[in-house]
Amino acid sequence: MNELRTPTAWIATAWLCACLLSACQEGESPASDATTADTLSSDTPSDDTVEADGVADTAPGADTGEQYVAGPSACCLSLSEGVIYWADEGDIYSQAPAEGDSPAPAPVRLIDHAATQTDPTVADGVLVWADDRDGDFDIWMWRLGEPLSTAAVLVAAAGDQRHPSLAGDVLVWVDRRRAPHSPRESEIWMLDLADPDATPVALTDDAVEQDDPHTDGLSVVWSDYTNSADGVYRDLTDPALNNADIRRYTIATGEYDWVTTEGTKQLRPAVDGDTVVWLDWRGINPEPKYAEFQVFAAVDGGPEQFVAWSGWEQPLLWRRPAVDAGMVAWIGESSEGVELPDGATSGVFTADLTNLSANATLVRSIPGVLEAVALESGRLGILGDGLAEVRELAP
């Protein structure tokens, strides 16, 4: 059985006991707006947390959505049942949507500890994250609605365990437990949370780097450097020499397959049923480096499909695309046939995989750097540069 170690440094009531329900107003910071699930902590986010203003457009086919305040270093978005979760300044936050005509409740700081908590992922009321309070990053879990004192470390080993992805009862992550704990020892591990006697299982075990795992509960996809000359990711390298490919593991059958083995760089995959999407650099002139990228998809075992091209003058915009029910969303500075409005520097684009002949749709843009995008049941979650937002996408 997996041993769960209960924290002793912090005991609190559940996040549902958050006491402040005032709406977030533009320019206010979570120091005054965010409630906290850890009632014993006096820590608050810095006062310089502000909402990004000058937000540009709402494109046809999308509602305006609800905007909330997030810190300027917010990252690592998860969207579950209309609630968004993110990490900021080493803590984990959530934001529930407004109900009816009532104002939206304040963002809630769920996990507040002097160590670093990051990479939140949520499914079916279970919050999982990476936490370095014991010296390196381990995987922690908390069933939302239960006392915070029940939060516990789920996977602890030498080296870092990070970048979890949770869907249903299937949890996957990047694990560097094998010495010397470098990127070359980065393997993909999986755990079945439905089985209390289950032990973590290594899906990969070799001398090359694996990264960017994502699961929909049926299969697992990740970036794999088996076919790259160095076996690991090399920063600022010609995409033709940095050959990551996309690999998949099907849980029901235990079978592996390559989604793509194209000879350049493919990264940041996401999976939804038979659909896999990723960022792709095939056919792109490497100079100037990182000036553009593409989104590709493979549907139902069919051929790899070009979805969209995006400009990319800021390397910070290297973010995983999202996919749900045939809709793809990604972050970029431009997309083929679609430009950002004046003053905006990054935006969220969407495309319908059943109608790839149409241009991408610009759903949101801001005068800053967007950090993450998520899709769930017709909802779009957006995070970055002081902004946290959920919107309903029109049919």
N, C-alpha and C positions, 0 to 999 in steps of 0.2 A: 504494500500500500504506500502511496506517496505520503511522506510525512509533512504536515503543515505546521510551521512554526509561527505561533501567534505573537504579534509585536507587543512589547511591554512599554515602549516609550510613548504610546499614544492610545487613548481609549476614548471613545466618543459615541454619540448617538448617530443614527443613520442620517443620510443626506436628506431624507424627507422631512426631517425636523428643522430644516433651515428656516430662520425666523424672518428674514427680510423678503418682502414680496414686491418691493417697489420696482417700477420699470427702469431700465437703463436709459439714461438721457445722454445725448451726444456731449462728449467732452468729459464725462465723469469717468472715474477709474474704478476698477474692482476693489480698491481699498475702501471705497464707500458703498459700492453696489453689490459685491459678491458676498453671499453668505458662505459659511464654512461648515463642513460636516465634522470637523475636528474642533470641538468646543473647548479643548484644553490648550489650544495653540493661540498665541498672540501674534503670530506672524501674519503679515498682510503683504500683498503685492506692492510694488513700488508705485508712487503717486504719478509717475509719468505715463501710466497706461492710458491711452486715449483711443477713441474710435477714429478710423480713417474717414476723413471727410472728402469732399470733392468727388464722391463716388459717381461714376459716369452713368451708364445707361441700363435700361431694362429692355431687352430685345423682345420682339414679338414672339409669342409662344411660351412666355414665362411670366409668372406672377411676380410681384415685387418682393415677396418674402418678408422675413423679420430679421432686423439687424440687431446685433448685440455687441457689447464691448468685450474685446479680448486684448490681452497684453501685446506689446509690440514684438515679443519673441515667441508668440504662440505658434505651436506646430502640432503635427501628429493627430490628425482629425479622425474621429470615428462617429458614425451616424447610426442610431438604433432606435426604431419606433418613434422617429421624429425628434429625438433628443440628440444633441451634438455633445461630443466629449473631446477635450484637447488637453495638451500639456503646455504650461507656461511658467517660466522661472522655476522649474523643478517641481511644480505641483500639478495635480490633475483637476480640471474643471469640467462642469457640465452646464448645459443651458436647455431647459425645457421650453417648448413653445407656449404661446399664449392660448388661453381657452376662451372661445367666444369673443365677447367684447372686453374681457378683462385684460389689463396690462400684462405683459410677459413677466414672469417671476425673475428675480435677480439671478445672475450666474452663481453657481454653487461651487465652492472649492471643496472637492470631494476628498482629496488626499493632500495633506499639508504636513510636511516633514522636512527637517533640515537637510536631508540627503536629496538626491535627484530622482524624481519620478517622471517617466516619459513613456512614449509609445502606447497610449491607451487604446484598447480595442474592446468593444462591447457587443454581446449577443445574448438575447434571452435573459436580460437582467443580471448578467455576470460581467464584471469589469476586470480586465487583465491588463497589467502594465509591467514595464521594466523598472527596477528599483535598485539603487546602488548603496543602500544603507548598510550593507554588510561588507563593503569594501570593493565589490565589483557588481555588475548588473546581474540580478536574478529576476525570475518571473514571479510576480505576485498576483493574487486573485482576491476579489471581494464580491459577494453576492449582494447587489444593491437592495436596500430595504432591510437588511439585517444589520445588527450593531456593527459599527466600524471596528470594534475589537475583534470581530471574527475574520477580518482581513488577514491573510497569511501568505508566506512565501510558498509557492507551488513547485517551482523548479529552481534548485540551487546546486551549482557545480563550480569547479574552478573555471576561471575565465568568465567572459561575459555571455549572458543569455539575453538577447534583445530582439527587437522588431517582431513582437508577437502579432499574429492574425488569428481571429476567433470567428467561427461561424457555427451556430448550433453548439454541439459539444466537442467540435474538433478545434484543437489549438495547435498552431505551428509557430516556430520561431527560428532565429539564427543562433547557433550554439557554438561557442569556442572553448569547450571544456578541455580539448586535447592540447597539451603543451606544444609549442610555446605560445599558444592563444593568439596567433596572428591571423590576418585575413585568410591565409592559406588553410587554416584549420576551421574556417567557418563552414558549418554543416547545417542542414535542415533537419529539425527534430519535430516530432508530433506526439500529442497526448490526447487520449479520449477522456474527456471530463465526465462522461456518463458512467464510466466504470470506476468505482472507488478503488479497485485493486489494480488498475492499469498502471503501467510504468512507461516513462517516455521512451519513444522509439526513434532511432536515427534513420531518416530516410536517405541520407547520403553519408558516406564515410570514405573519403579519399584525400588526395593531397592537392586539390584545387578548391578555389573559392566558390561558394554558393551564397546568394544574397536575395533580398527583396521577396521573401515568401508571402503568398497570399492564398487563402482558402475560402471556398464557398460552402464547405462542409461535405462536398462530394469528391473534390479533387484538390490538389495542392500544386501551385505553379511557383517557379522561382527563376532567377537569373543564374546561369551555370557557366563556369569558365573552363569546362573540360576541353573544349576545342580551341582555347586561346593559347598562344605560344607560351606565355608566362604562367598561365594557370590562375592568375589573379587579376583584379582590376588595376589598371595603371592610370592615374589621374593625368588629365591633359595630354592624352595620347591620341594619335591618329585613330579614328574609329575602325579603320581597316586592320589595325594591329591590336585592337582591344576586343577580341571576338567573344563576347558573352552571347549565349543562346538561351532560349526559353525551354525549360524542361517541365514535365508534368507527371504527377503521381496520382493514379486513380484509386481511391480508398477502397471501394468495394471489391476490386479485382486484385489489388496489389501490384498493378502493372505500371511501368514507366514508359513514357514516350517523349519524343522531341517535338514541341510545337513548331519550332523553327530552328534550323541550323544554318541560316544565311550567314555568309562569311564576314560580316561586319558586326557592329555592336547592337544588341537588343537588350533592353533593361526594363525594370519596373513593371512586371506583368500583373494583371488582375484577371480573375476568372469569375464567371457566372454561368453555371451549367456547362453547356457545350461551347461557350464563347470565351475566348482569351484575347485580351488586348495588351499592348505594350508600346514602349517608345523604341524607335528604330532609326538607324543611321545609314541604311543601305543606299548607295548611289549618291551620297552627299559628299561634296568636296570638303575635306577636313580643314581647309583654310578659308576664312578665319575660323578657328576652332569654336565650336559651340554656337555658331550663328543660326543654326536651324536644326529641327528634328522632325520626325514623322510619327504618326500614330498608325499602327497596323493592328489587324485583327485576324483571327482564325475562328471560323464558325462551323460547328458540327463536323469537325474533321475535314472540312473543305480546304481549298487553297488559301494561302495567306492573302489578305486584302489590304490594300492601301486605304486608309480612312481619311487622313488629313495631313497636310504639311503645316508647320508653324514656325514662325521666326523666333529666334532665341538669342538675343544679344546679351542676356543676363544668365550666367550659369546657375544662378539661384533658382531659376524656374524649372529645374530638373525634378519634376514631380510625377508620381505614379498616376496614370489615368484611372478612371473609375468606369465600371460597366454594370448595367442592371437592365434586364428585360429588353435587350437590343439597343439601349441608349448608351453612348459613350460620352464621357466628359473629361476634359483635360485643361491644363493651365498653359498659357503661352503669351507671347507679345503680339502675335498676329496669326492669322490663318489664311490659307489660300482664298482670295476673294473677299476677305473680311479684315478690316483694320480697326484698331482701337481708336476711340475718339481722342481729340486733343487733350492732353494732360494726364491721360491714363498710361500706365506702364506695364500692367499685366491684366489678363482677363481670363474668364472661364468660357470655354467653347464646348458645344455639344454637337453630336452627329447621330443620326439614326442609321443603324447598320442595315436596315431594310431599304434605305433610299440614299445610297452613297453618291448618287449623281448630283445631289443638292449640296450647296455650300454649307459649311459649318455655321452654326448659330452662335453669335456672341451673346451670352446670357448675362454676364456681369463683368465690370472692369473697375479698377481702382488706380489711384496715383501712388502705387506702392507695389510690393512684391507679395503675391498670393502664395500661400504655403501648402495648401492641401485642398482636395476636392473629394466628395463622396456622393454616391447615389444609393437610394433605397426606396423602392416602391413609389416611384414618381417624385420623390423628394431629392433635392440637391443641397448638399452641405458645402459651405465655402468657408475657408479660414485663411487669415493672413493680414499682417500689418495693421493690427488693431481691430480687425473685423471678424466676427463670427456670425454666420448667417445660415438659415434654412429657408428654402423656398419650394413651393409646389410647381413642378413643371407641367405646363398645359399639355393635354393629350395631342 
